[in-house]
């Protein structure tokens, strides 16, 4: 037993010594090279400040990590260590503008190791192939394609409400919002709209989302391992779908333009090569996550705020009823109808400001550069945070107040409202998300008023904001 305790003490002393030498080495190296790094603290050896970064989100206040360090170190940029990497957090509109406008010049996209493990092809896909992918996607998100999606979205939305909302006294909002946005993504991306098939595929997706920005500890029971297992399960299902679609294309039962999956299968690069089936399945997996997780969070929080703010609900209801009354019985929504939903979209934008689904994203320095008098070394990971502007009184006075009028006229100042990112890496599905959110709002307020069943329900962010108990509500259907 004495040997055991002696060994433990020796290991403890070794770790402390290593940590002190590591800090001294970094400090002496900085002095020797006469480079001034951004102010800040790298936290614990190896894990850095990753736990604090994630835990403030788990407690429902992801902005706390950012604002505490902006106050202590610098409101412009501070140093930290996140996801096992040296990092700098760029703050405010100035930081957003710098990172977004220097894409592929001074910085490039970067994801934590947890993402590379869950999406193996992202690690082996070259920068050129990633650019090709971003060029391909706009074909499905350009105006003429979006025009075609509106009636499809309207049909699926009506089916969703008829199946899961009508006739119910109480529902759990977040679960239904995820079901709704995943159903739409399956219909538009891979042409699957059978409710039971959609539900079967949707179950593992929560584990994938939780694993993506978890600390990459690959042990049984960890969020990281569960994310890997869930992604492998979905990928296998998608591979079967990809193989069947190839057969359908060969036999003329499917067309190249019917959805993103078909387009990927017939797409040739400059050398005339086709995408590998595994890579297609992996990219469809990523699109399904991006196409439903963020929008489902937004839809759930729209329900939350409309329940809390009757005057805001009344404004949305009035606008949507005017559109409904202009339609013939059974007539589906179209692009022009959605363009009239200006107040509703302002409300949705204010929800996206207060509860941004995308909390921020990483970049990587591809060369040494100076920023605001500080040296940013090549290889450092750089993080921009939506909350550094969204909840900052410098850009949004009374930032906790719900005020849709912030988005009237020209709206917020550039680089301050960034729920979809910005620059060349801005989410290509931004307009797609706008359409599905507005169609959801249209049918929601036309059918119901509602009240929250847990008045002070906690909000957790992991990695997207969600109500801790799923936002259960009591429904009060409108009389026809």
N, C-alpha and C positions, 0 to 999 in steps of 0.2 A: 504493500500500500504506500509506503514511504517513497518507493521508486516511482510509483504512479504520480504522486503529488509533485515530486521533484521534476518529473518529465513535463507535467502541465505547466509548472512555474517557469521551466526553461523555455518552453514554447512561447509562453506569454512574454517573457523578457526578449526573446528573439523577434517576435512580432513588433513590440514597442521599439526595439533598436532599429529594425528595418524601416519602420515608419518615420522615425526621427532622421535616419540617414537619407531616406527618400526625399523628405522635405528639405533637408540641408542641401542635398545634391541639386534639387530643382532651383533652390534659391541662389546657390553659387553659380549655376549655369546661367541663370537669368542675368546676374551681375556681370559675369564674364562676357556675355554677348551684348550687354548693355541694351537689352530689349525690355521694355516696360509692358508687362502683360496687364490685361484688364484687372481691376480689383475684384476680390472675391475670396471664396474658400472652396477647396476641393473636397472637404468632408473626410470621411473615413477612407483608409487605404482600400484600394480595389473597388469597393462598392460606391465610393464617393457620396454624393447626396441623392442618389437614386431613390432611396426609401422615402426621404422627406418630400421629394418631387412627386412621387406617386401617392403618398399617404395624405397629402393635403387635398388631393382629388377624392380619395376614398371618404374623406370627412366632408366633402361637398364644397370645398373652398379652394379650387385649383389656383386661383389668382394669388393666394396667400404666399406661396413659394416665391412667386415672381415679385410681388410688391414688397415683401419683407426685404429682399435683397436689393431691389431698386432703391429702397430707402436707406439701407445700411451701406451699400457700396457705390452704386451709380445708377441714375435713372436712364442711362443710355446703353450701357453694356456692362455685364459682370461675368466673372469667371466662376465655373463650377465643375463638377464631374458627374456625368449622367450616363447611364447604360454602359458602364465600364469604360467610358471615354472622357478625355479632357474636352471640355465644352465651354462655349461662351454663349450667353443669352443676349440677343439683340432686342432692345426694347423700344416701344413707341413707334410712331409713324416713320421716323427717321430710320430706325432699324429695319422695319418692314420694307421700306423703299430700297434700302441698300441691298438687302438679300435678294429681293425679287428682281431688281434691275441688273444684278451681277451674276445671274444664272449662266453657267458655262463660261464665265469670264474669270471670276475669282472663286466662285462656289459651284457646287453641284449637289444634286439630290443625294441624300443618305438616309438609310433606315437602320435601326438597331439590329444586332445579331438575332434577336428573337424573330424579327420579320423574315430575315434570310433563311432561318431554320424552318419556319412555317411555310414560306414560299421559296423552295429551293431554286426555282428558275430565276428568281430576282437576283440571286447571287452570281449566277453564271451568265445572265443575259448581259450582253455588251451595251455600252452607252449608245452605239449606233442603232441596235435593235430596239432599245427603249424609245429612241426618237421616232423610229418607224411606227411603233405602237401608238404614240401620241399623235402621229399624223393620220393614222388609220381611224382612230376613234371619232374625230370630228365629223366624219361622214354620217355618223349615226346621231350626232347632236347638233347638226346644222338646221337652220329654220325649216327647210322643206321636210326633213325627217321628223322634226318635232311637231309640225302641223299634223302629220299622220298619226302621231302617238296620242293626241288629245282624245279622240273618240274611243281609242282602245283603253286609255286610262279611265275614261268615264264609265265604260262598260264594266271593267274589272272592279272599279270602286263601288258601283251599284251592287255588284254581286257580293263584294266584301261586306257591305253594310247589311244586305239582306240576310247573309249567312251568319254573321257574328254579332250584330247590334240589334236588329229589329226584334221586337218581342221580349227583349231582356230588360229587367229592372236595374241590374247592376252589371258593370263590365270592368275588367282590368285594362286600362288604356294602353300601357306600354306594350303588353303582349300583343294586343290587337293591332297597334301601329306597326310593330315588326312584321306581323303576318301580312298586313296590307302592302307595305313597301317591298317585301320579299316576293309576294305574289306578282306585283307589277314587274319587278326585275326579271323574274322567271319568264313571264309572258313576253316581254320586249327583248330580252337578251337571248333566250334559248327556246322561246315559243312553247313553254309549258304552263298551262293554266288550270290543270286539274287540282282542286283544293286539297285533296288528301295527299297527292304527290308533292305539292308545294309544302305542305305542313311537314311531311316526312323529311324533306331536304333541309328545312329551316331549323330543325331542332339543334344540330351541332354548331350553328353559326355563333351563338353566344360565347361558346368556349373559345372559338377562334379569335373573336374580338378581344376577349379578356387576355389571351395569350400574346397578342401582337406587341403590346407595350409593357409586358411583364418583365421582371428581372429574369434573365435567361438561365435559370437553374433547371436542368433537365433531370428531374427526379420524379418518381411516381407521386401523383396527387397534387403537383404544383400547377398553377395556371398555365405555365409554359408547356409542360408535358401534355396537359389536356388540350391545349390549342393545337399542338402538333398532331395528336391523335384525331381530333375533329377534322382538321384540314385533310389528313390522309383519307379519312372516311368519305368526305365530300368529293375529294379529287377522284377517288375510285368510281363514285356514282357518275361524275361528270365525264370520265373517260368512256363509260358505257354509252352515255348520251352522244358524245362526239363520234364514236364508232358507228352508232345507228344513223346519225345524221349524214355521215359520209355515204352510207348505203342509200339513204333516201335521195341524196343529191344525184348519185349515179343513176338511180331508177326514175328520176324526174318527179319524185314525190315531195321534194323540197326545192326552193329556189335560192340562188346566191344572195338575193337582196332581202330575204324575209326577216333576218335578224343578224345580230353581231356574230353569233356562232357560225352561221353559214358563210358569212363574209370572210371570217378568219380561215375557214377551211379552203376557200378558193383563192385567197390572197397569195400573190407571188412577190418575192422580193426582186431586187434589180438583177440578181443572178438567175432568176426563174425558179427559185426554191420555194417550197411550201413550209409553213410552220409545222413543227412536230406536234403530234397529238397531245403529248404530255404538256407541252408549253401552252397549247390552246386551253386545255383543262385548267391549268394553273392561272392563266390570265382571266378566264371566265370566272374562276373562283374569286379572284381579286375584284372583278367588276361587280359580282353579286354582293360582296361585302360593302364596297363603296357605294353601290346603287341602292342599298336599303338601310344600312346601319345609321348613316348620318340623317337621312330623311325621317326615319322612324323616331329618332330622338327629337327632331324638330316638331313632328306631328304631335307627339306626346306633350311637349311643353306648350304647344298652342292650346291644347285642351286644358292644361293647368292654368295658364294665364287668362283664358276666356272664362273659366269658372270663377276666378278670383276678381275679375274686373268686368262687372255687368255692363258698364258704359261702352267698353271696348267691344264686348260681344254684340251689343245692340248695333254698333256701327257696321260690323262685319255682316250681321244678319240682314240689315237693311240693304246693303250692297248686293248680297247674294240673292235675295228675294227679287230684286229688280231684274237681275239676269234670268232667274228662273221663270218669272212671269213673261219674259220676252220669247220663251221657247215654246214650240208646239208640243203637244203631248207625245212623249216618247222620243223627242228630238235630243240627240246627244250634244254635249258641249263641243265647241270648236275653238280654234285659236283666237278668234275675235272676242269670244266671251271671256277668255282668260285675260285678254289685254284690258278689259274693263274693270278687273278686280284690283284696282290701284290701292284702295284703303286696306283691303285684305292682305296684299303683299307687304304694305308698310308694317302691318301688325306682325306678319311672319318675320320680317327683317328685324324688328325689335326683339322678337323671341330669339332669333339667331344671334343677336348682339349679347343678350343676357345669358343665354345658354348655348354657346357655339359648339356644335357637334365636333368640329375640328379644333382642338385646343391650341394647336400649333404644329410645327413640323421641323425636322432637322435638315440641315445642309452640311456639307463638308468643304473646308477650305482646300482648294486645289493648288494654292500657291501661298507664300507668305505675303501678307499685306498689312497696311496700317488702317486703323479705323478709330476716328476721334482721338488720335494721339496714342493709341495703344497698338501693340504688335499682336497680330493674330497669326500663329504659326500654321504652316501647311499641315494638313491632316487633322486639325482640330475640328470638332463637331460644333455646329452653330445652330441655335434654336431660336425660332421666332414664336411669340406667344400672342394669340388673339386677345387674351385678357389684358395685355399690357396697354392696349388702346381701348378695347370695348368697355372696360370698367374703370377707365382713367378719366377723372373729371376735367383734365386738360383738353380732352377731345369730345367728351360727352358729359356736359354739365348734369349734376344730380344723376350719376351713373346707375344708381339702383332704381330710379323711377322708370316705370314703363310708359314710354312716350313715342307712339308711332309717328308723330309729326316730325321727328328727327329726320325722316326719310322723304319728306316732301321737297319739292323743287329739285335742286341739285344734290340734296342729300348730304351725308357726312363728307368731311374732307378726305382727299385721296390717301390711301394706305392706312386709314383708321378703322374701316369696317372690312374685316377680312375673314368671314366665316368659310370662304371657299379658297383661301390662300390668295396668291397673286403672282404676277409675272408669267413666264413661260410654263410654269408648273401649276398654274391655277387649275382647279378641278374642272375637267372638260365636261362633266355632267351637271354643271351649275344650272343651266336652263332646264334640263330634264328634272332636276330636283324642284325647281320653281313650279313646274307644271303639276307634278304629283302632289305637292303641298297644297296648291290652290284647289285642285279637284277634290282633295280630301276635305278641305275647309268648306267647300261649296255644299257637299252632301251632309257633312256633320251638322252645320248650323241650320240647314233646311229641315233636318229631321228632329233635332233635339235641343233642349237646354239640359244642363246637368249641374251637379254639385259634387265637390270632392268629399270622399268619405273619411279621409284622414287629413284634417285641416293643416297640420304642421308637418306634413310628410317630408322626411329628409331627402336631399338630393345627393347622389354619389356620382363621381366621375371616374370611370374605369373601363376604357379610356375615354368613352363618351358620356355625357351627362344623362342620368336616368333617375326616375323616382325610386327610392329605396324599396317601396312595396308595390311598385308597378302602377301607381296612380289609379286606385279603384275609384269609380264614380257612380253616382246614382242618376239614372236617365229619366228625363221627363219629355216624352215625345210630343211634338207639336200636333195639334189637331188639324186635320186636313181642311 
